[in-house]
């Protein structure tokens, strides 16, 4: 019998987490102060054939080896942006995943991600730390959907 580890990164776990994030969007939307007309206009602004845009925060092994490749195969979302503290990773990710300059952030300009219409969900792929907690609070304040991993 196989030994399954519940917190071990896997494609199945990613899809599960992504599904939970997707299910939370209607709940978050119902609490927003936007009118139906504003919501329709925002929905019409979506690119990539109506797919949800996801930004990955932290471009380590899990993000590069599991999440980004999986996002290329999804039907309802795509990798729209990245947030990294390592400038040397930017050209690699930009070329490999076709990420526009306006969707590339670092931790200094990260707050402005809330104003980017291409990004609907933020996936924090950082180890448990103060940085992850701070970023999660910023998402809540910006009324953005986010997913974060719980690393042991």
N, C-alpha and C positions, 0 to 999 in steps of 0.2 A: 504494500500500500504506500502511495506517495505521501511524503511529509509536506503538508501545506503550511506556509507561514503567512498569516493574515496581513501583515504589514509589508511583506516583500513586494517591491515594485514589479508590476506585471501589466500587460496590456489589458487583461480582464479587470484589474483594479482601477486602471486609468479610465476605462469605459464606464465602470460603475460610478466613479467619482464624477466624471463628466455628466453622466445621466442625472445624478443628484443635483448638480449645478443647473442643468437644463430644467429640471422640475421646479427649481426654486425661482426661476425667472417670472412665471405668472404671479407668484406670491409677492415678489418684489414690485412688479409692475402695478399690481392692484393697490399698493400702498403709495405709489408715486402721485405727485400733484399735477401731472400732465393731463391735459384734456385728451379726449379720444382723437381729436384732429391732430394734435401734436404727436401722439403715439403713432398714428398712421404715417405722418410725414417722416418721422424718425425711421420707421420700418422701411419706407420707400428709399431711404438714403443708403440702406445696406448694400454692399457690393458683393461680389462673388456669388451671384445668383441667389441672394437671400440667406446665405449661410451666416451663422454667428461667428464673429471674429474673436479669436482667443489670443491673449498676450501671455507669454511665458515669462515669469520673473525668476531669474537664475538659470544660467545656461550650462549646468553641470552635466554629468554623465546620464542621469535619469532623463533630463529634458532633451538632450541630444540623441540618446540611444533609444528611448522609448516614446516620449510624448510627441516630439516633432514628427518623427516618421509615422506615428499612428494618426496624427492630424491630417497628414496627406491622404489618408485612406478613408476619412470620415465623409459622411454624406451631408451632414447638417452644420458643420463648422469647419473652420480653417485657421491656420496659424497667421494671424494678422499682424502681430507685433512682438517685440522682445524688450526685456529690461535686463541690462547686464552692468556689472561693475568692471568688466574686463574689455576695454576697447578693442583689443586684438581679435576678439570673437565676432565683432560686428560684421566685417567683410565676408567672413566665412558663412555666417547665418544668412546674411543679406543675399548672397549669391545662391546658396543652396536652396533657400526657401522662398526667394522672390519677395522679400520684405521691403516695403517702401521706406525711404529715409524718414518720412514723417511719423512712422510707426516704430521707430527705434528710440529707446529711452535708456538713461542711466539713473542711478539712485538720486542724483541731484535734481533732475528735471522730471522725476517720476510723478509728481503731483499733477502735472499737466495731462497725464494719460486720461483723466476723467473727461476731458474736452474732446477726445478723439472719437469721432463717430464710427470709425472702423472697428473699434474694440468694444466688445460687449461683455466679455468674461475675462477675468484676470486669474491666471493659474500660478500661485506662488509655489515655486519648486525650490525652496530653501530649507535647510535644516532648522529645527526648532531653535529659535534665538530671539533676541530682542528685535532684530531686523524684521523677522516674519511677523511678530506681534504688531510692530509699528505699521507695517504695510497693510495688515488686515484692518486695523483701525481706520487707516486712510480710505480703504475701500468702502467701509461702512459709511463714513462721512460723505463720500462721494456718491452714495446710493448705487454702487456698482456690484455686479455679481462677481464672486471670487471663489476659487477652490484652493485649498492648501493641503499639503501632505503632512501627515503626522509621523515624523521619523523617530525611531526609537534609538 
